[in-house]
Amino acid sequence: MNRRTVGTANEERAARFLQENGYALRMQNYRCFCGEIDIVAEEGGELVFVEVKYRRTTEHGLPEQAVDAHKQARIRRVATVFLQEHGLSQDTDLRFDVVAMDEREIRLYRNAF
């Protein structure tokens, strides 16, 4: 499988995992001029922007380690555009979660940054 196919399959796997854990999915692969957010959902009364990271091996570190300060800043910018495009207030209760996964395990980090 190519990288795009693997990425799509793992985002679907993460979406199912989130739904099984009480998240209501609003959108997948939201894109705007400044980037992408893998999953937008609602959980516990909050709007949740979810970054999904997959690694087949830990040779280059754990998947969650790839969500560095630069990636976090980009996701925040995209979230701001999402709020504007959807007529939501900057005061909307929101958070940023990370789903880290490999072949065997899925780890959820609520309010990761």
Secondary structure as the mmCIF struct_conf table of DSSP 4:
data_model
#
loop_
_struct_conf.conf_type_id
_struct_conf.id
_struct_conf.beg_label_comp_id
_struct_conf.beg_label_asym_id
_struct_conf.beg_label_seq_id
_struct_conf.end_label_comp_id
_struct_conf.end_label_asym_id
_struct_conf.end_label_seq_id
HELX_RH_AL_P HELX_RH_AL_P1 ARG A 3 GLU A 20
TURN_TY1_P TURN_TY1_P1 ASN A 21 GLY A 22
STRN STRN1 ALA A 24 CYS A 32
TURN_TY1_P TURN_TY1_P2 PHE A 33 CYS A 34
STRN STRN2 GLY A 35 GLU A 43
TURN_TY1_P TURN_TY1_P3 GLY A 44 GLY A 45
STRN STRN3 GLU A 46 TYR A 54
BEND BEND1 ARG A 56 THR A 58
TURN_TY1_P TURN_TY1_P4 GLU A 59 HIS A 60
HELX_RH_3T_P HELX_RH_3T_P1 PRO A 63 ALA A 66
BEND BEND2 VAL A 67 VAL A 67
HELX_RH_AL_P HELX_RH_AL_P2 ALA A 69 GLU A 85
TURN_TY1_P TURN_TY1_P5 HIS A 86 GLY A 87
TURN_TY1_P TURN_TY1_P6 GLN A 90 ASP A 91
BEND BEND3 THR A 92 THR A 92
STRN STRN4 LEU A 94 MET A 101
BEND BEND4 GLU A 103 ARG A 104
STRN STRN5 ILE A 106 TYR A 109
TURN_TY1_P TURN_TY1_P7 ARG A 110 ASN A 111
#
